[in-house]
Amino acid sequence: MVRIREGVCVIGDPDLDGFEQLMEAKRVPCGDKDASSVILKQALEKHIKR
């Protein structure tokens, strides 16, 4: 998850690489910064468990 501007984030698929990941990235609303960091931590924890 990357914040590209205030209120807009991009989520990429960690299973893809380089250009493929860029093409499959989806824009999503970010919300507040605290909630975004919690969501990112949850996503990373799920990815690490794989």
mmCIF file of the N, C-alpha and C atoms, coordinates in Angstrom:
data_MODEL
# 
_entry.id   MODEL 
# 
loop_
_atom_site.group_PDB 
_atom_site.id 
_atom_site.type_symbol 
_atom_site.label_atom_id 
_atom_site.label_alt_id 
_atom_site.label_comp_id 
_atom_site.label_asym_id 
_atom_site.label_entity_id 
_atom_site.label_seq_id 
_atom_site.pdbx_PDB_ins_code 
_atom_site.Cartn_x 
_atom_site.Cartn_y 
_atom_site.Cartn_z 
_atom_site.occupancy 
_atom_site.B_iso_or_equiv 
_atom_site.pdbx_formal_charge 
_atom_site.auth_seq_id 
_atom_site.auth_comp_id 
_atom_site.auth_asym_id 
_atom_site.auth_atom_id 
_atom_site.pdbx_PDB_model_num 
ATOM 1   N N  . MET A 1 1  ? 0.858  -1.175  0.000   1.00 0.00 ? 1  MET A N  1 
ATOM 2   C CA . MET A 1 1  ? 0.000  0.000   0.000   1.00 0.00 ? 1  MET A CA 1 
ATOM 3   C C  . MET A 1 1  ? 0.898  1.230   0.000   1.00 0.00 ? 1  MET A C  1 
ATOM 4   N N  . VAL A 1 2  ? 0.634  2.112   -0.937  1.00 0.00 ? 2  VAL A N  1 
ATOM 5   C CA . VAL A 1 2  ? 1.413  3.344   -1.049  1.00 0.00 ? 2  VAL A CA 1 
ATOM 6   C C  . VAL A 1 2  ? 0.453  4.516   -1.145  1.00 0.00 ? 2  VAL A C  1 
ATOM 7   N N  . ARG A 1 3  ? 0.696  5.532   -0.319  1.00 0.00 ? 3  ARG A N  1 
ATOM 8   C CA . ARG A 1 3  ? -0.117 6.750   -0.369  1.00 0.00 ? 3  ARG A CA 1 
ATOM 9   C C  . ARG A 1 3  ? 0.447  7.632   -1.474  1.00 0.00 ? 3  ARG A C  1 
ATOM 10  N N  . ILE A 1 4  ? -0.386 7.918   -2.508  1.00 0.00 ? 4  ILE A N  1 
ATOM 11  C CA . ILE A 1 4  ? 0.103  8.736   -3.618  1.00 0.00 ? 4  ILE A CA 1 
ATOM 12  C C  . ILE A 1 4  ? -0.281 10.200  -3.469  1.00 0.00 ? 4  ILE A C  1 
ATOM 13  N N  . ARG A 1 5  ? -1.312 10.475  -2.737  1.00 0.00 ? 5  ARG A N  1 
ATOM 14  C CA . ARG A 1 5  ? -1.677 11.848  -2.369  1.00 0.00 ? 5  ARG A CA 1 
ATOM 15  C C  . ARG A 1 5  ? -2.683 11.750  -1.224  1.00 0.00 ? 5  ARG A C  1 
ATOM 16  N N  . GLU A 1 6  ? -3.030 12.851  -0.645  1.00 0.00 ? 6  GLU A N  1 
ATOM 17  C CA . GLU A 1 6  ? -3.927 12.865  0.509   1.00 0.00 ? 6  GLU A CA 1 
ATOM 18  C C  . GLU A 1 6  ? -5.244 12.181  0.178   1.00 0.00 ? 6  GLU A C  1 
ATOM 19  N N  . GLY A 1 7  ? -5.533 11.113  0.884   1.00 0.00 ? 7  GLY A N  1 
ATOM 20  C CA . GLY A 1 7  ? -6.796 10.416  0.719   1.00 0.00 ? 7  GLY A CA 1 
ATOM 21  C C  . GLY A 1 7  ? -6.830 9.357   -0.374  1.00 0.00 ? 7  GLY A C  1 
ATOM 22  N N  . VAL A 1 8  ? -5.733 9.197   -1.132  1.00 0.00 ? 8  VAL A N  1 
ATOM 23  C CA . VAL A 1 8  ? -5.705 8.199   -2.206  1.00 0.00 ? 8  VAL A CA 1 
ATOM 24  C C  . VAL A 1 8  ? -4.476 7.307   -2.035  1.00 0.00 ? 8  VAL A C  1 
ATOM 25  N N  . CYS A 1 9  ? -4.718 6.004   -2.005  1.00 0.00 ? 9  CYS A N  1 
ATOM 26  C CA . CYS A 1 9  ? -3.637 5.028   -1.889  1.00 0.00 ? 9  CYS A CA 1 
ATOM 27  C C  . CYS A 1 9  ? -3.703 4.050   -3.055  1.00 0.00 ? 9  CYS A C  1 
ATOM 28  N N  . VAL A 1 10 ? -2.598 3.371   -3.272  1.00 0.00 ? 10 VAL A N  1 
ATOM 29  C CA . VAL A 1 10 ? -2.522 2.334   -4.298  1.00 0.00 ? 10 VAL A CA 1 
ATOM 30  C C  . VAL A 1 10 ? -2.098 1.050   -3.608  1.00 0.00 ? 10 VAL A C  1 
ATOM 31  N N  . ILE A 1 11 ? -2.805 -0.038  -3.917  1.00 0.00 ? 11 ILE A N  1 
ATOM 32  C CA . ILE A 1 11 ? -2.460 -1.344  -3.360  1.00 0.00 ? 11 ILE A CA 1 
ATOM 33  C C  . ILE A 1 11 ? -2.013 -2.233  -4.504  1.00 0.00 ? 11 ILE A C  1 
ATOM 34  N N  . GLY A 1 12 ? -0.823 -2.816  -4.347  1.00 0.00 ? 12 GLY A N  1 
ATOM 35  C CA . GLY A 1 12 ? -0.289 -3.727  -5.351  1.00 0.00 ? 12 GLY A CA 1 
ATOM 36  C C  . GLY A 1 12 ? -0.302 -5.153  -4.830  1.00 0.00 ? 12 GLY A C  1 
ATOM 37  N N  . ASP A 1 13 ? -0.246 -6.098  -5.749  1.00 0.00 ? 13 ASP A N  1 
ATOM 38  C CA . ASP A 1 13 ? -0.207 -7.514  -5.396  1.00 0.00 ? 13 ASP A CA 1 
ATOM 39  C C  . ASP A 1 13 ? 1.246  -7.913  -5.140  1.00 0.00 ? 13 ASP A C  1 
ATOM 40  N N  . PRO A 1 14 ? 1.600  -8.333  -3.924  1.00 0.00 ? 14 PRO A N  1 
ATOM 41  C CA . PRO A 1 14 ? 2.989  -8.677  -3.620  1.00 0.00 ? 14 PRO A CA 1 
ATOM 42  C C  . PRO A 1 14 ? 3.481  -9.921  -4.367  1.00 0.00 ? 14 PRO A C  1 
ATOM 43  N N  . ASP A 1 15 ? 2.581  -10.708 -4.945  1.00 0.00 ? 15 ASP A N  1 
ATOM 44  C CA . ASP A 1 15 ? 2.991  -11.896 -5.694  1.00 0.00 ? 15 ASP A CA 1 
ATOM 45  C C  . ASP A 1 15 ? 3.491  -11.542 -7.093  1.00 0.00 ? 15 ASP A C  1 
ATOM 46  N N  . LEU A 1 16 ? 3.156  -10.341 -7.574  1.00 0.00 ? 16 LEU A N  1 
ATOM 47  C CA . LEU A 1 16 ? 3.592  -9.910  -8.900  1.00 0.00 ? 16 LEU A CA 1 
ATOM 48  C C  . LEU A 1 16 ? 4.895  -9.134  -8.771  1.00 0.00 ? 16 LEU A C  1 
ATOM 49  N N  . ASP A 1 17 ? 5.525  -8.883  -9.910  1.00 0.00 ? 17 ASP A N  1 
ATOM 50  C CA . ASP A 1 17 ? 6.814  -8.214  -9.891  1.00 0.00 ? 17 ASP A CA 1 
ATOM 51  C C  . ASP A 1 17 ? 6.864  -7.104  -10.928 1.00 0.00 ? 17 ASP A C  1 
ATOM 52  N N  . GLY A 1 18 ? 7.524  -6.026  -10.607 1.00 0.00 ? 18 GLY A N  1 
ATOM 53  C CA . GLY A 1 18 ? 7.802  -4.938  -11.534 1.00 0.00 ? 18 GLY A CA 1 
ATOM 54  C C  . GLY A 1 18 ? 6.599  -4.370  -12.257 1.00 0.00 ? 18 GLY A C  1 
ATOM 55  N N  . PHE A 1 19 ? 6.669  -4.421  -13.609 1.00 0.00 ? 19 PHE A N  1 
ATOM 56  C CA . PHE A 1 19 ? 5.648  -3.811  -14.454 1.00 0.00 ? 19 PHE A CA 1 
ATOM 57  C C  . PHE A 1 19 ? 4.281  -4.462  -14.250 1.00 0.00 ? 19 PHE A C  1 
ATOM 58  N N  . GLU A 1 20 ? 4.265  -5.790  -14.052 1.00 0.00 ? 20 GLU A N  1 
ATOM 59  C CA . GLU A 1 20 ? 2.993  -6.491  -13.819 1.00 0.00 ? 20 GLU A CA 1 
ATOM 60  C C  . GLU A 1 20 ? 2.309  -5.946  -12.574 1.00 0.00 ? 20 GLU A C  1 
ATOM 61  N N  . GLN A 1 21 ? 3.079  -5.734  -11.513 1.00 0.00 ? 21 GLN A N  1 
ATOM 62  C CA . GLN A 1 21 ? 2.510  -5.201  -10.277 1.00 0.00 ? 21 GLN A CA 1 
ATOM 63  C C  . GLN A 1 21 ? 1.976  -3.787  -10.497 1.00 0.00 ? 21 GLN A C  1 
ATOM 64  N N  . LEU A 1 22 ? 2.694  -2.988  -11.253 1.00 0.00 ? 22 LEU A N  1 
ATOM 65  C CA . LEU A 1 22 ? 2.252  -1.628  -11.548 1.00 0.00 ? 22 LEU A CA 1 
ATOM 66  C C  . LEU A 1 22 ? 0.930  -1.627  -12.310 1.00 0.00 ? 22 LEU A C  1 
ATOM 67  N N  . MET A 1 23 ? 0.788  -2.514  -13.282 1.00 0.00 ? 23 MET A N  1 
ATOM 68  C CA . MET A 1 23 ? -0.421 -2.575  -14.095 1.00 0.00 ? 23 MET A CA 1 
ATOM 69  C C  . MET A 1 23 ? -1.629 -3.087  -13.305 1.00 0.00 ? 23 MET A C  1 
ATOM 70  N N  . GLU A 1 24 ? -1.409 -3.948  -12.322 1.00 0.00 ? 24 GLU A N  1 
ATOM 71  C CA . GLU A 1 24 ? -2.499 -4.527  -11.545 1.00 0.00 ? 24 GLU A CA 1 
ATOM 72  C C  . GLU A 1 24 ? -2.835 -3.722  -10.284 1.00 0.00 ? 24 GLU A C  1 
ATOM 73  N N  . ALA A 1 25 ? -2.074 -2.666  -9.996  1.00 0.00 ? 25 ALA A N  1 
ATOM 74  C CA . ALA A 1 25 ? -2.308 -1.862  -8.794  1.00 0.00 ? 25 ALA A CA 1 
ATOM 75  C C  . ALA A 1 25 ? -3.688 -1.209  -8.852  1.00 0.00 ? 25 ALA A C  1 
ATOM 76  N N  . LYS A 1 26 ? -4.331 -1.123  -7.700  1.00 0.00 ? 26 LYS A N  1 
ATOM 77  C CA . LYS A 1 26 ? -5.677 -0.560  -7.617  1.00 0.00 ? 26 LYS A CA 1 
ATOM 78  C C  . LYS A 1 26 ? -5.674 0.645   -6.676  1.00 0.00 ? 26 LYS A C  1 
ATOM 79  N N  . ARG A 1 27 ? -6.367 1.699   -7.095  1.00 0.00 ? 27 ARG A N  1 
ATOM 80  C CA . ARG A 1 27 ? -6.512 2.883   -6.239  1.00 0.00 ? 27 ARG A CA 1 
ATOM 81  C C  . ARG A 1 27 ? -7.633 2.646   -5.240  1.00 0.00 ? 27 ARG A C  1 
ATOM 82  N N  . VAL A 1 28 ? -7.371 3.011   -4.005  1.00 0.00 ? 28 VAL A N  1 
ATOM 83  C CA . VAL A 1 28 ? -8.356 2.880   -2.935  1.00 0.00 ? 28 VAL A CA 1 
ATOM 84  C C  . VAL A 1 28 ? -8.288 4.121   -2.052  1.00 0.00 ? 28 VAL A C  1 
ATOM 85  N N  . PRO A 1 29 ? -9.385 4.462   -1.385  1.00 0.00 ? 29 PRO A N  1 
ATOM 86  C CA . PRO A 1 29 ? -9.325 5.578   -0.434  1.00 0.00 ? 29 PRO A CA 1 
ATOM 87  C C  . PRO A 1 29 ? -8.486 5.187   0.773   1.00 0.00 ? 29 PRO A C  1 
ATOM 88  N N  . CYS A 1 30 ? -7.681 6.112   1.261   1.00 0.00 ? 30 CYS A N  1 
ATOM 89  C CA . CYS A 1 30 ? -6.777 5.807   2.374   1.00 0.00 ? 30 CYS A CA 1 
ATOM 90  C C  . CYS A 1 30 ? -7.433 5.951   3.742   1.00 0.00 ? 30 CYS A C  1 
ATOM 91  N N  . GLY A 1 31 ? -8.241 6.964   3.903   1.00 0.00 ? 31 GLY A N  1 
ATOM 92  C CA . GLY A 1 31 ? -8.735 7.240   5.239   1.00 0.00 ? 31 GLY A CA 1 
ATOM 93  C C  . GLY A 1 31 ? -7.652 7.946   6.036   1.00 0.00 ? 31 GLY A C  1 
ATOM 94  N N  . ASP A 1 32 ? -7.696 7.823   7.350   1.00 0.00 ? 32 ASP A N  1 
ATOM 95  C CA . ASP A 1 32 ? -6.680 8.491   8.157   1.00 0.00 ? 32 ASP A CA 1 
ATOM 96  C C  . ASP A 1 32 ? -5.397 7.659   8.206   1.00 0.00 ? 32 ASP A C  1 
ATOM 97  N N  . LYS A 1 33 ? -4.288 8.313   8.565   1.00 0.00 ? 33 LYS A N  1 
ATOM 98  C CA . LYS A 1 33 ? -2.982 7.649   8.534   1.00 0.00 ? 33 LYS A CA 1 
ATOM 99  C C  . LYS A 1 33 ? -2.881 6.524   9.547   1.00 0.00 ? 33 LYS A C  1 
ATOM 100 N N  . ASP A 1 34 ? -3.489 6.678   10.711  1.00 0.00 ? 34 ASP A N  1 
ATOM 101 C CA . ASP A 1 34 ? -3.422 5.632   11.729  1.00 0.00 ? 34 ASP A CA 1 
ATOM 102 C C  . ASP A 1 34 ? -4.101 4.360   11.258  1.00 0.00 ? 34 ASP A C  1 
ATOM 103 N N  . ALA A 1 35 ? -5.293 4.487   10.682  1.00 0.00 ? 35 ALA A N  1 
ATOM 104 C CA . ALA A 1 35 ? -6.019 3.317   10.197  1.00 0.00 ? 35 ALA A CA 1 
ATOM 105 C C  . ALA A 1 35 ? -5.263 2.666   9.037   1.00 0.00 ? 35 ALA A C  1 
ATOM 106 N N  . SER A 1 36 ? -4.632 3.460   8.195   1.00 0.00 ? 36 SER A N  1 
ATOM 107 C CA . SER A 1 36 ? -3.872 2.928   7.069   1.00 0.00 ? 36 SER A CA 1 
ATOM 108 C C  . SER A 1 36 ? -2.702 2.083   7.543   1.00 0.00 ? 36 SER A C  1 
ATOM 109 N N  . SER A 1 37 ? -2.022 2.525   8.571   1.00 0.00 ? 37 SER A N  1 
ATOM 110 C CA . SER A 1 37 ? -0.881 1.756   9.074   1.00 0.00 ? 37 SER A CA 1 
ATOM 111 C C  . SER A 1 37 ? -1.337 0.432   9.676   1.00 0.00 ? 37 SER A C  1 
ATOM 112 N N  . VAL A 1 38 ? -2.494 0.417   10.311  1.00 0.00 ? 38 VAL A N  1 
ATOM 113 C CA . VAL A 1 38 ? -3.032 -0.824  10.876  1.00 0.00 ? 38 VAL A CA 1 
ATOM 114 C C  . VAL A 1 38 ? -3.380 -1.802  9.748   1.00 0.00 ? 38 VAL A C  1 
ATOM 115 N N  . ILE A 1 39 ? -4.014 -1.306  8.696   1.00 0.00 ? 39 ILE A N  1 
ATOM 116 C CA . ILE A 1 39 ? -4.372 -2.147  7.553   1.00 0.00 ? 39 ILE A CA 1 
ATOM 117 C C  . ILE A 1 39 ? -3.114 -2.698  6.890   1.00 0.00 ? 39 ILE A C  1 
ATOM 118 N N  . LEU A 1 40 ? -2.088 -1.878  6.748   1.00 0.00 ? 40 LEU A N  1 
ATOM 119 C CA . LEU A 1 40 ? -0.841 -2.324  6.138   1.00 0.00 ? 40 LEU A CA 1 
ATOM 120 C C  . LEU A 1 40 ? -0.188 -3.419  6.979   1.00 0.00 ? 40 LEU A C  1 
ATOM 121 N N  . LYS A 1 41 ? -0.163 -3.243  8.285   1.00 0.00 ? 41 LYS A N  1 
ATOM 122 C CA . LYS A 1 41 ? 0.415  -4.270  9.164   1.00 0.00 ? 41 LYS A CA 1 
ATOM 123 C C  . LYS A 1 41 ? -0.338 -5.586  9.035   1.00 0.00 ? 41 LYS A C  1 
ATOM 124 N N  . GLN A 1 42 ? -1.672 -5.534  8.966   1.00 0.00 ? 42 GLN A N  1 
ATOM 125 C CA . GLN A 1 42 ? -2.464 -6.752  8.807   1.00 0.00 ? 42 GLN A CA 1 
ATOM 126 C C  . GLN A 1 42 ? -2.153 -7.433  7.481   1.00 0.00 ? 42 GLN A C  1 
ATOM 127 N N  . ALA A 1 43 ? -2.031 -6.663  6.411   1.00 0.00 ? 43 ALA A N  1 
ATOM 128 C CA . ALA A 1 43 ? -1.726 -7.228  5.093   1.00 0.00 ? 43 ALA A CA 1 
ATOM 129 C C  . ALA A 1 43 ? -0.344 -7.873  5.098   1.00 0.00 ? 43 ALA A C  1 
ATOM 130 N N  . LEU A 1 44 ? 0.617  -7.230  5.721   1.00 0.00 ? 44 LEU A N  1 
ATOM 131 C CA . LEU A 1 44 ? 1.975  -7.791  5.781   1.00 0.00 ? 44 LEU A CA 1 
ATOM 132 C C  . LEU A 1 44 ? 1.999  -9.067  6.603   1.00 0.00 ? 44 LEU A C  1 
ATOM 133 N N  . GLU A 1 45 ? 1.266  -9.105  7.702   1.00 0.00 ? 45 GLU A N  1 
ATOM 134 C CA . GLU A 1 45 ? 1.222  -10.301 8.534   1.00 0.00 ? 45 GLU A CA 1 
ATOM 135 C C  . GLU A 1 45 ? 0.645  -11.481 7.749   1.00 0.00 ? 45 GLU A C  1 
ATOM 136 N N  . LYS A 1 46 ? -0.416 -11.245 6.979   1.00 0.00 ? 46 LYS A N  1 
ATOM 137 C CA . LYS A 1 46 ? -1.007 -12.306 6.160   1.00 0.00 ? 46 LYS A CA 1 
ATOM 138 C C  . LYS A 1 46 ? -0.010 -12.781 5.109   1.00 0.00 ? 46 LYS A C  1 
ATOM 139 N N  . HIS A 1 47 ? 0.722  -11.850 4.507   1.00 0.00 ? 47 HIS A N  1 
ATOM 140 C CA . HIS A 1 47 ? 1.683  -12.214 3.461   1.00 0.00 ? 47 HIS A CA 1 
ATOM 141 C C  . HIS A 1 47 ? 2.844  -13.020 4.045   1.00 0.00 ? 47 HIS A C  1 
ATOM 142 N N  . ILE A 1 48 ? 3.312  -12.636 5.231   1.00 0.00 ? 48 ILE A N  1 
ATOM 143 C CA . ILE A 1 48 ? 4.432  -13.330 5.875   1.00 0.00 ? 48 ILE A CA 1 
ATOM 144 C C  . ILE A 1 48 ? 4.051  -14.755 6.250   1.00 0.00 ? 48 ILE A C  1 
ATOM 145 N N  . LYS A 1 49 ? 2.799  -14.978 6.627   1.00 0.00 ? 49 LYS A N  1 
ATOM 146 C CA . LYS A 1 49 ? 2.340  -16.306 7.044   1.00 0.00 ? 49 LYS A CA 1 
ATOM 147 C C  . LYS A 1 49 ? 2.290  -17.295 5.888   1.00 0.00 ? 49 LYS A C  1 
ATOM 148 N N  . ARG A 1 50 ? 2.239  -16.800 4.636   1.00 0.00 ? 50 ARG A N  1 
ATOM 149 C CA . ARG A 1 50 ? 2.165  -17.701 3.470   1.00 0.00 ? 50 ARG A CA 1 
ATOM 150 C C  . ARG A 1 50 ? 3.394  -18.477 3.302   1.00 0.00 ? 50 ARG A C  1 
# 
